[in-house]
Amino acid sequence: MGKIGLTEIILILLVVVLLFGGRKIPELMKGIGQGMKEFKK
């Protein structure tokens, strides 16, 4: 359960696309990018 494989990531992305719809993805990616930057600090 510790490791997240590529399959899990793809599944999560698919679920996100289905939930939020295609047009919200750029905003979501921007949010994730900002979150990653904050996390790395």
mmCIF entry with sequence, helices, sheets and N, C-alpha, C, O atoms, coordinates in Angstrom:
data_MODEL
# 
_entry.id   MODEL 
# 
_entity.id                         1 
_entity.type                       polymer 
_entity.pdbx_number_of_molecules   1 
# 
_entity_poly.entity_id                      1 
_entity_poly.type                           'polypeptide(L)' 
_entity_poly.nstd_linkage                   no 
_entity_poly.nstd_monomer                   no 
_entity_poly.pdbx_seq_one_letter_code       MGKIGLTEIILILLVVVLLFGGRKIPELMKGIGQGMKEFKK 
_entity_poly.pdbx_seq_one_letter_code_can   MGKIGLTEIILILLVVVLLFGGRKIPELMKGIGQGMKEFKK 
_entity_poly.pdbx_strand_id                 A 
# 
loop_
_entity_poly_seq.entity_id 
_entity_poly_seq.num 
_entity_poly_seq.mon_id 
_entity_poly_seq.hetero 
1 1  MET n 
1 2  GLY n 
1 3  LYS n 
1 4  ILE n 
1 5  GLY n 
1 6  LEU n 
1 7  THR n 
1 8  GLU n 
1 9  ILE n 
1 10 ILE n 
1 11 LEU n 
1 12 ILE n 
1 13 LEU n 
1 14 LEU n 
1 15 VAL n 
1 16 VAL n 
1 17 VAL n 
1 18 LEU n 
1 19 LEU n 
1 20 PHE n 
1 21 GLY n 
1 22 GLY n 
1 23 ARG n 
1 24 LYS n 
1 25 ILE n 
1 26 PRO n 
1 27 GLU n 
1 28 LEU n 
1 29 MET n 
1 30 LYS n 
1 31 GLY n 
1 32 ILE n 
1 33 GLY n 
1 34 GLN n 
1 35 GLY n 
1 36 MET n 
1 37 LYS n 
1 38 GLU n 
1 39 PHE n 
1 40 LYS n 
1 41 LYS n 
# 
_struct_asym.id          A 
_struct_asym.entity_id   1 
# 
loop_
_struct_conf.conf_type_id 
_struct_conf.id 
_struct_conf.pdbx_PDB_helix_id 
_struct_conf.beg_label_comp_id 
_struct_conf.beg_label_asym_id 
_struct_conf.beg_label_seq_id 
_struct_conf.pdbx_beg_PDB_ins_code 
_struct_conf.end_label_comp_id 
_struct_conf.end_label_asym_id 
_struct_conf.end_label_seq_id 
_struct_conf.pdbx_end_PDB_ins_code 
_struct_conf.beg_auth_comp_id 
_struct_conf.beg_auth_asym_id 
_struct_conf.beg_auth_seq_id 
_struct_conf.end_auth_comp_id 
_struct_conf.end_auth_asym_id 
_struct_conf.end_auth_seq_id 
_struct_conf.pdbx_PDB_helix_class 
_struct_conf.details 
_struct_conf.pdbx_PDB_helix_length 
HELX_P HELX_P1 AA1 LEU A 6  ? PHE A 20 ? LEU A 6  PHE A 20 1 ? 15 
HELX_P HELX_P2 AA2 GLY A 22 ? LYS A 24 ? GLY A 22 LYS A 24 5 ? 3  
HELX_P HELX_P3 AA3 ILE A 25 ? LYS A 40 ? ILE A 25 LYS A 40 1 ? 16 
# 
_struct_conf_type.id          HELX_P 
_struct_conf_type.criteria    ? 
_struct_conf_type.reference   ? 
# 
loop_
_atom_site.group_PDB 
_atom_site.id 
_atom_site.type_symbol 
_atom_site.label_atom_id 
_atom_site.label_alt_id 
_atom_site.label_comp_id 
_atom_site.label_asym_id 
_atom_site.label_entity_id 
_atom_site.label_seq_id 
_atom_site.pdbx_PDB_ins_code 
_atom_site.Cartn_x 
_atom_site.Cartn_y 
_atom_site.Cartn_z 
_atom_site.occupancy 
_atom_site.B_iso_or_equiv 
_atom_site.pdbx_formal_charge 
_atom_site.auth_seq_id 
_atom_site.auth_comp_id 
_atom_site.auth_asym_id 
_atom_site.auth_atom_id 
_atom_site.pdbx_PDB_model_num 
ATOM 1   N N  . MET A 1 1  ? 0.831   -1.213 0.000   1.00 0.00 ? 1  MET A N  1 
ATOM 2   C CA . MET A 1 1  ? 0.000   0.000  0.000   1.00 0.00 ? 1  MET A CA 1 
ATOM 3   C C  . MET A 1 1  ? 0.864   1.260  0.000   1.00 0.00 ? 1  MET A C  1 
ATOM 4   O O  . MET A 1 1  ? 0.384   2.342  -0.340  1.00 0.00 ? 1  MET A O  1 
ATOM 5   N N  . GLY A 1 2  ? 2.130   1.124  0.378   1.00 0.00 ? 2  GLY A N  1 
ATOM 6   C CA . GLY A 1 2  ? 3.005   2.288  0.467   1.00 0.00 ? 2  GLY A CA 1 
ATOM 7   C C  . GLY A 1 2  ? 3.324   2.919  -0.877  1.00 0.00 ? 2  GLY A C  1 
ATOM 8   O O  . GLY A 1 2  ? 3.319   4.141  -1.023  1.00 0.00 ? 2  GLY A O  1 
ATOM 9   N N  . LYS A 1 3  ? 3.602   2.062  -1.859  1.00 0.00 ? 3  LYS A N  1 
ATOM 10  C CA . LYS A 1 3  ? 3.986   2.586  -3.174  1.00 0.00 ? 3  LYS A CA 1 
ATOM 11  C C  . LYS A 1 3  ? 2.756   2.836  -4.031  1.00 0.00 ? 3  LYS A C  1 
ATOM 12  O O  . LYS A 1 3  ? 1.820   2.038  -4.041  1.00 0.00 ? 3  LYS A O  1 
ATOM 13  N N  . ILE A 1 4  ? 2.769   3.953  -4.749  1.00 0.00 ? 4  ILE A N  1 
ATOM 14  C CA . ILE A 1 4  ? 1.709   4.230  -5.719  1.00 0.00 ? 4  ILE A CA 1 
ATOM 15  C C  . ILE A 1 4  ? 2.278   3.964  -7.102  1.00 0.00 ? 4  ILE A C  1 
ATOM 16  O O  . ILE A 1 4  ? 3.257   4.587  -7.513  1.00 0.00 ? 4  ILE A O  1 
ATOM 17  N N  . GLY A 1 5  ? 1.661   3.042  -7.809  1.00 0.00 ? 5  GLY A N  1 
ATOM 18  C CA . GLY A 1 5  ? 2.126   2.689  -9.143  1.00 0.00 ? 5  GLY A CA 1 
ATOM 19  C C  . GLY A 1 5  ? 1.508   3.585  -10.202 1.00 0.00 ? 5  GLY A C  1 
ATOM 20  O O  . GLY A 1 5  ? 0.629   4.397  -9.918  1.00 0.00 ? 5  GLY A O  1 
ATOM 21  N N  . LEU A 1 6  ? 1.981   3.421  -11.417 1.00 0.00 ? 6  LEU A N  1 
ATOM 22  C CA . LEU A 1 6  ? 1.481   4.209  -12.544 1.00 0.00 ? 6  LEU A CA 1 
ATOM 23  C C  . LEU A 1 6  ? 0.000   3.939  -12.778 1.00 0.00 ? 6  LEU A C  1 
ATOM 24  O O  . LEU A 1 6  ? -0.754  4.848  -13.125 1.00 0.00 ? 6  LEU A O  1 
ATOM 25  N N  . THR A 1 7  ? -0.416  2.691  -12.587 1.00 0.00 ? 7  THR A N  1 
ATOM 26  C CA . THR A 1 7  ? -1.814  2.328  -12.792 1.00 0.00 ? 7  THR A CA 1 
ATOM 27  C C  . THR A 1 7  ? -2.723  3.104  -11.854 1.00 0.00 ? 7  THR A C  1 
ATOM 28  O O  . THR A 1 7  ? -3.767  3.607  -12.269 1.00 0.00 ? 7  THR A O  1 
ATOM 29  N N  . GLU A 1 8  ? -2.329  3.200  -10.593 1.00 0.00 ? 8  GLU A N  1 
ATOM 30  C CA . GLU A 1 8  ? -3.128  3.936  -9.618  1.00 0.00 ? 8  GLU A CA 1 
ATOM 31  C C  . GLU A 1 8  ? -3.245  5.400  -9.999  1.00 0.00 ? 8  GLU A C  1 
ATOM 32  O O  . GLU A 1 8  ? -4.322  5.990  -9.902  1.00 0.00 ? 8  GLU A O  1 
ATOM 33  N N  . ILE A 1 9  ? -2.125  5.992  -10.437 1.00 0.00 ? 9  ILE A N  1 
ATOM 34  C CA . ILE A 1 9  ? -2.124  7.401  -10.834 1.00 0.00 ? 9  ILE A CA 1 
ATOM 35  C C  . ILE A 1 9  ? -3.086  7.619  -11.998 1.00 0.00 ? 9  ILE A C  1 
ATOM 36  O O  . ILE A 1 9  ? -3.861  8.575  -11.995 1.00 0.00 ? 9  ILE A O  1 
ATOM 37  N N  . ILE A 1 10 ? -3.036  6.740  -12.987 1.00 0.00 ? 10 ILE A N  1 
ATOM 38  C CA . ILE A 1 10 ? -3.924  6.852  -14.149 1.00 0.00 ? 10 ILE A CA 1 
ATOM 39  C C  . ILE A 1 10 ? -5.379  6.714  -13.715 1.00 0.00 ? 10 ILE A C  1 
ATOM 40  O O  . ILE A 1 10 ? -6.241  7.459  -14.182 1.00 0.00 ? 10 ILE A O  1 
ATOM 41  N N  . LEU A 1 11 ? -5.655  5.767  -12.829 1.00 0.00 ? 11 LEU A N  1 
ATOM 42  C CA . LEU A 1 11 ? -7.017  5.578  -12.329 1.00 0.00 ? 11 LEU A CA 1 
ATOM 43  C C  . LEU A 1 11 ? -7.522  6.826  -11.620 1.00 0.00 ? 11 LEU A C  1 
ATOM 44  O O  . LEU A 1 11 ? -8.654  7.259  -11.838 1.00 0.00 ? 11 LEU A O  1 
ATOM 45  N N  . ILE A 1 12 ? -6.679  7.400  -10.772 1.00 0.00 ? 12 ILE A N  1 
ATOM 46  C CA . ILE A 1 12 ? -7.046  8.617  -10.041 1.00 0.00 ? 12 ILE A CA 1 
ATOM 47  C C  . ILE A 1 12 ? -7.331  9.751  -11.015 1.00 0.00 ? 12 ILE A C  1 
ATOM 48  O O  . ILE A 1 12 ? -8.318  10.471 -10.865 1.00 0.00 ? 12 ILE A O  1 
ATOM 49  N N  . LEU A 1 13 ? -6.464  9.911  -12.018 1.00 0.00 ? 13 LEU A N  1 
ATOM 50  C CA . LEU A 1 13 ? -6.664  10.957 -13.022 1.00 0.00 ? 13 LEU A CA 1 
ATOM 51  C C  . LEU A 1 13 ? -7.979  10.758 -13.764 1.00 0.00 ? 13 LEU A C  1 
ATOM 52  O O  . LEU A 1 13 ? -8.702  11.722 -14.015 1.00 0.00 ? 13 LEU A O  1 
ATOM 53  N N  . LEU A 1 14 ? -8.293  9.518  -14.115 1.00 0.00 ? 14 LEU A N  1 
ATOM 54  C CA . LEU A 1 14 ? -9.552  9.224  -14.802 1.00 0.00 ? 14 LEU A CA 1 
ATOM 55  C C  . LEU A 1 14 ? -10.746 9.619  -13.943 1.00 0.00 ? 14 LEU A C  1 
ATOM 56  O O  . LEU A 1 14 ? -11.698 10.228 -14.431 1.00 0.00 ? 14 LEU A O  1 
ATOM 57  N N  . VAL A 1 15 ? -10.689 9.271  -12.669 1.00 0.00 ? 15 VAL A N  1 
ATOM 58  C CA . VAL A 1 15 ? -11.778 9.616  -11.747 1.00 0.00 ? 15 VAL A CA 1 
ATOM 59  C C  . VAL A 1 15 ? -11.930 11.129 -11.650 1.00 0.00 ? 15 VAL A C  1 
ATOM 60  O O  . VAL A 1 15 ? -13.043 11.655 -11.666 1.00 0.00 ? 15 VAL A O  1 
ATOM 61  N N  . VAL A 1 16 ? -10.789 11.828 -11.548 1.00 0.00 ? 16 VAL A N  1 
ATOM 62  C CA . VAL A 1 16 ? -10.809 13.290 -11.463 1.00 0.00 ? 16 VAL A CA 1 
ATOM 63  C C  . VAL A 1 16 ? -11.444 13.891 -12.714 1.00 0.00 ? 16 VAL A C  1 
ATOM 64  O O  . VAL A 1 16 ? -12.263 14.805 -12.623 1.00 0.00 ? 16 VAL A O  1 
ATOM 65  N N  . VAL A 1 17 ? -11.061 13.372 -13.887 1.00 0.00 ? 17 VAL A N  1 
ATOM 66  C CA . VAL A 1 17 ? -11.630 13.864 -15.145 1.00 0.00 ? 17 VAL A CA 1 
ATOM 67  C C  . VAL A 1 17 ? -13.135 13.652 -15.161 1.00 0.00 ? 17 VAL A C  1 
ATOM 68  O O  . VAL A 1 17 ? -13.886 14.539 -15.566 1.00 0.00 ? 17 VAL A O  1 
ATOM 69  N N  . LEU A 1 18 ? -13.574 12.488 -14.724 1.00 0.00 ? 18 LEU A N  1 
ATOM 70  C CA . LEU A 1 18 ? -15.003 12.183 -14.717 1.00 0.00 ? 18 LEU A CA 1 
ATOM 71  C C  . LEU A 1 18 ? -15.755 13.084 -13.742 1.00 0.00 ? 18 LEU A C  1 
ATOM 72  O O  . LEU A 1 18 ? -16.863 13.533 -14.034 1.00 0.00 ? 18 LEU A O  1 
ATOM 73  N N  . LEU A 1 19 ? -15.151 13.348 -12.580 1.00 0.00 ? 19 LEU A N  1 
ATOM 74  C CA . LEU A 1 19 ? -15.819 14.155 -11.561 1.00 0.00 ? 19 LEU A CA 1 
ATOM 75  C C  . LEU A 1 19 ? -15.882 15.632 -11.948 1.00 0.00 ? 19 LEU A C  1 
ATOM 76  O O  . LEU A 1 19 ? -16.934 16.263 -11.844 1.00 0.00 ? 19 LEU A O  1 
ATOM 77  N N  . PHE A 1 20 ? -14.755 16.172 -12.394 1.00 0.00 ? 20 PHE A N  1 
ATOM 78  C CA . PHE A 1 20 ? -14.671 17.611 -12.608 1.00 0.00 ? 20 PHE A CA 1 
ATOM 79  C C  . PHE A 1 20 ? -14.946 18.023 -14.042 1.00 0.00 ? 20 PHE A C  1 
ATOM 80  O O  . PHE A 1 20 ? -15.230 19.193 -14.300 1.00 0.00 ? 20 PHE A O  1 
ATOM 81  N N  . GLY A 1 21 ? -14.868 17.093 -14.977 1.00 0.00 ? 21 GLY A N  1 
ATOM 82  C CA . GLY A 1 21 ? -15.049 17.434 -16.379 1.00 0.00 ? 21 GLY A CA 1 
ATOM 83  C C  . GLY A 1 21 ? -13.757 17.982 -16.967 1.00 0.00 ? 21 GLY A C  1 
ATOM 84  O O  . GLY A 1 21 ? -12.885 18.452 -16.237 1.00 0.00 ? 21 GLY A O  1 
ATOM 85  N N  . GLY A 1 22 ? -13.638 17.920 -18.285 1.00 0.00 ? 22 GLY A N  1 
ATOM 86  C CA . GLY A 1 22 ? -12.396 18.264 -18.968 1.00 0.00 ? 22 GLY A CA 1 
ATOM 87  C C  . GLY A 1 22 ? -11.962 19.705 -18.815 1.00 0.00 ? 22 GLY A C  1 
ATOM 88  O O  . GLY A 1 22 ? -10.765 19.987 -18.757 1.00 0.00 ? 22 GLY A O  1 
ATOM 89  N N  . ARG A 1 23 ? -12.920 20.631 -18.748 1.00 0.00 ? 23 ARG A N  1 
ATOM 90  C CA . ARG A 1 23 ? -12.540 22.048 -18.802 1.00 0.00 ? 23 ARG A CA 1 
ATOM 91  C C  . ARG A 1 23 ? -11.912 22.556 -17.514 1.00 0.00 ? 23 ARG A C  1 
ATOM 92  O O  . ARG A 1 23 ? -11.279 23.612 -17.514 1.00 0.00 ? 23 ARG A O  1 
ATOM 93  N N  . LYS A 1 24 ? -12.073 21.830 -16.424 1.00 0.00 ? 24 LYS A N  1 
ATOM 94  C CA . LYS A 1 24 ? -11.494 22.282 -15.148 1.00 0.00 ? 24 LYS A CA 1 
ATOM 95  C C  . LYS A 1 24 ? -10.078 21.776 -14.937 1.00 0.00 ? 24 LYS A C  1 
ATOM 96  O O  . LYS A 1 24 ? -9.408  22.192 -13.992 1.00 0.00 ? 24 LYS A O  1 
ATOM 97  N N  . ILE A 1 25 ? -9.614  20.890 -15.799 1.00 0.00 ? 25 ILE A N  1 
ATOM 98  C CA . ILE A 1 25 ? -8.303  20.259 -15.599 1.00 0.00 ? 25 ILE A CA 1 
ATOM 99  C C  . ILE A 1 25 ? -7.146  21.252 -15.579 1.00 0.00 ? 25 ILE A C  1 
ATOM 100 O O  . ILE A 1 25 ? -6.284  21.141 -14.707 1.00 0.00 ? 25 ILE A O  1 
ATOM 101 N N  . PRO A 1 26 ? -7.084  22.227 -16.505 1.00 0.00 ? 26 PRO A N  1 
ATOM 102 C CA . PRO A 1 26 ? -5.973  23.196 -16.424 1.00 0.00 ? 26 PRO A CA 1 
ATOM 103 C C  . PRO A 1 26 ? -5.900  23.900 -15.068 1.00 0.00 ? 26 PRO A C  1 
ATOM 104 O O  . PRO A 1 26 ? -4.814  24.069 -14.513 1.00 0.00 ? 26 PRO A O  1 
ATOM 105 N N  . GLU A 1 27 ? -7.048  24.307 -14.536 1.00 0.00 ? 27 GLU A N  1 
ATOM 106 C CA . GLU A 1 27 ? -7.076  24.955 -13.215 1.00 0.00 ? 27 GLU A CA 1 
ATOM 107 C C  . GLU A 1 27 ? -6.564  23.990 -12.148 1.00 0.00 ? 27 GLU A C  1 
ATOM 108 O O  . GLU A 1 27 ? -5.786  24.364 -11.271 1.00 0.00 ? 27 GLU A O  1 
ATOM 109 N N  . LEU A 1 28 ? -7.012  22.754 -12.242 1.00 0.00 ? 28 LEU A N  1 
ATOM 110 C CA . LEU A 1 28 ? -6.627  21.731 -11.278 1.00 0.00 ? 28 LEU A CA 1 
ATOM 111 C C  . LEU A 1 28 ? -5.123  21.499 -11.319 1.00 0.00 ? 28 LEU A C  1 
ATOM 112 O O  . LEU A 1 28 ? -4.473  21.409 -10.277 1.00 0.00 ? 28 LEU A O  1 
ATOM 113 N N  . MET A 1 29 ? -4.568  21.403 -12.536 1.00 0.00 ? 29 MET A N  1 
ATOM 114 C CA . MET A 1 29 ? -3.131  21.178 -12.694 1.00 0.00 ? 29 MET A CA 1 
ATOM 115 C C  . MET A 1 29 ? -2.332  22.341 -12.123 1.00 0.00 ? 29 MET A C  1 
ATOM 116 O O  . MET A 1 29 ? -1.283  22.146 -11.508 1.00 0.00 ? 29 MET A O  1 
ATOM 117 N N  . LYS A 1 30 ? -2.840  23.560 -12.332 1.00 0.00 ? 30 LYS A N  1 
ATOM 118 C CA . LYS A 1 30 ? -2.191  24.750 -11.775 1.00 0.00 ? 30 LYS A CA 1 
ATOM 119 C C  . LYS A 1 30 ? -2.175  24.648 -10.247 1.00 0.00 ? 30 LYS A C  1 
ATOM 120 O O  . LYS A 1 30 ? -1.156  24.916 -9.611  1.00 0.00 ? 30 LYS A O  1 
ATOM 121 N N  . GLY A 1 31 ? -3.292  24.265 -9.679  1.00 0.00 ? 31 GLY A N  1 
ATOM 122 C CA . GLY A 1 31 ? -3.398  24.104 -8.234  1.00 0.00 ? 31 GLY A CA 1 
ATOM 123 C C  . GLY A 1 31 ? -2.443  23.042 -7.716  1.00 0.00 ? 31 GLY A C  1 
ATOM 124 O O  . GLY A 1 31 ? -1.781  23.238 -6.697  1.00 0.00 ? 31 GLY A O  1 
ATOM 125 N N  . ILE A 1 32 ? -2.372  21.910 -8.422  1.00 0.00 ? 32 ILE A N  1 
ATOM 126 C CA . ILE A 1 32 ? -1.468  20.830 -8.016  1.00 0.00 ? 32 ILE A CA 1 
ATOM 127 C C  . ILE A 1 32 ? -0.024  21.300 -8.104  1.00 0.00 ? 32 ILE A C  1 
ATOM 128 O O  . ILE A 1 32 ? 0.778   21.017 -7.215  1.00 0.00 ? 32 ILE A O  1 
ATOM 129 N N  . GLY A 1 33 ? 0.311   22.020 -9.178  1.00 0.00 ? 33 GLY A N  1 
ATOM 130 C CA . GLY A 1 33 ? 1.670   22.540 -9.356  1.00 0.00 ? 33 GLY A CA 1 
ATOM 131 C C  . GLY A 1 33 ? 2.064   23.469 -8.223  1.00 0.00 ? 33 GLY A C  1 
ATOM 132 O O  . GLY A 1 33 ? 3.172   23.384 -7.692  1.00 0.00 ? 33 GLY A O  1 
ATOM 133 N N  . GLN A 1 34 ? 1.147   24.359 -7.857  1.00 0.00 ? 34 GLN A N  1 
ATOM 134 C CA . GLN A 1 34 ? 1.418   25.283 -6.754  1.00 0.00 ? 34 GLN A CA 1 
ATOM 135 C C  . GLN A 1 34 ? 1.563   24.512 -5.446  1.00 0.00 ? 34 GLN A C  1 
ATOM 136 O O  . GLN A 1 34 ? 2.430   24.826 -4.631  1.00 0.00 ? 34 GLN A O  1 
ATOM 137 N N  . GLY A 1 35 ? 0.725   23.513 -5.247  1.00 0.00 ? 35 GLY A N  1 
ATOM 138 C CA . GLY A 1 35 ? 0.797   22.684 -4.048  1.00 0.00 ? 35 GLY A CA 1 
ATOM 139 C C  . GLY A 1 35 ? 2.134   21.966 -3.946  1.00 0.00 ? 35 GLY A C  1 
ATOM 140 O O  . GLY A 1 35 ? 2.719   21.883 -2.866  1.00 0.00 ? 35 GLY A O  1 
ATOM 141 N N  . MET A 1 36 ? 2.621   21.443 -5.078  1.00 0.00 ? 36 MET A N  1 
ATOM 142 C CA . MET A 1 36 ? 3.904   20.745 -5.091  1.00 0.00 ? 36 MET A CA 1 
ATOM 143 C C  . MET A 1 36 ? 5.040   21.698 -4.753  1.00 0.00 ? 36 MET A C  1 
ATOM 144 O O  . MET A 1 36 ? 5.951   21.337 -4.009  1.00 0.00 ? 36 MET A O  1 
ATOM 145 N N  . LYS A 1 37 ? 4.994   22.922 -5.298  1.00 0.00 ? 37 LYS A N  1 
ATOM 146 C CA . LYS A 1 37 ? 6.027   23.923 -4.998  1.00 0.00 ? 37 LYS A CA 1 
ATOM 147 C C  . LYS A 1 37 ? 6.052   24.224 -3.505  1.00 0.00 ? 37 LYS A C  1 
ATOM 148 O O  . LYS A 1 37 ? 7.117   24.274 -2.890  1.00 0.00 ? 37 LYS A O  1 
ATOM 149 N N  . GLU A 1 38 ? 4.869   24.423 -2.929  1.00 0.00 ? 38 GLU A N  1 
ATOM 150 C CA . GLU A 1 38 ? 4.778   24.712 -1.494  1.00 0.00 ? 38 GLU A CA 1 
ATOM 151 C C  . GLU A 1 38 ? 5.301   23.532 -0.680  1.00 0.00 ? 38 GLU A C  1 
ATOM 152 O O  . GLU A 1 38 ? 5.978   23.717 0.332   1.00 0.00 ? 38 GLU A O  1 
ATOM 153 N N  . PHE A 1 39 ? 4.985   22.332 -1.123  1.00 0.00 ? 39 PHE A N  1 
ATOM 154 C CA . PHE A 1 39 ? 5.387   21.124 -0.404  1.00 0.00 ? 39 PHE A CA 1 
ATOM 155 C C  . PHE A 1 39 ? 6.900   20.951 -0.408  1.00 0.00 ? 39 PHE A C  1 
ATOM 156 O O  . PHE A 1 39 ? 7.473   20.481 0.574   1.00 0.00 ? 39 PHE A O  1 
ATOM 157 N N  . LYS A 1 40 ? 7.551   21.328 -1.510  1.00 0.00 ? 40 LYS A N  1 
ATOM 158 C CA . LYS A 1 40 ? 9.001   21.156 -1.633  1.00 0.00 ? 40 LYS A CA 1 
ATOM 159 C C  . LYS A 1 40 ? 9.787   22.158 -0.796  1.00 0.00 ? 40 LYS A C  1 
ATOM 160 O O  . LYS A 1 40 ? 10.954  21.921 -0.484  1.00 0.00 ? 40 LYS A O  1 
ATOM 161 N N  . LYS A 1 41 ? 9.160   23.274 -0.431  1.00 0.00 ? 41 LYS A N  1 
ATOM 162 C CA . LYS A 1 41 ? 9.856   24.296 0.356   1.00 0.00 ? 41 LYS A CA 1 
ATOM 163 C C  . LYS A 1 41 ? 10.166  23.796 1.761   1.00 0.00 ? 41 LYS A C  1 
ATOM 164 O O  . LYS A 1 41 ? 10.750  24.527 2.561   1.00 0.00 ? 41 LYS A O  1 
# 
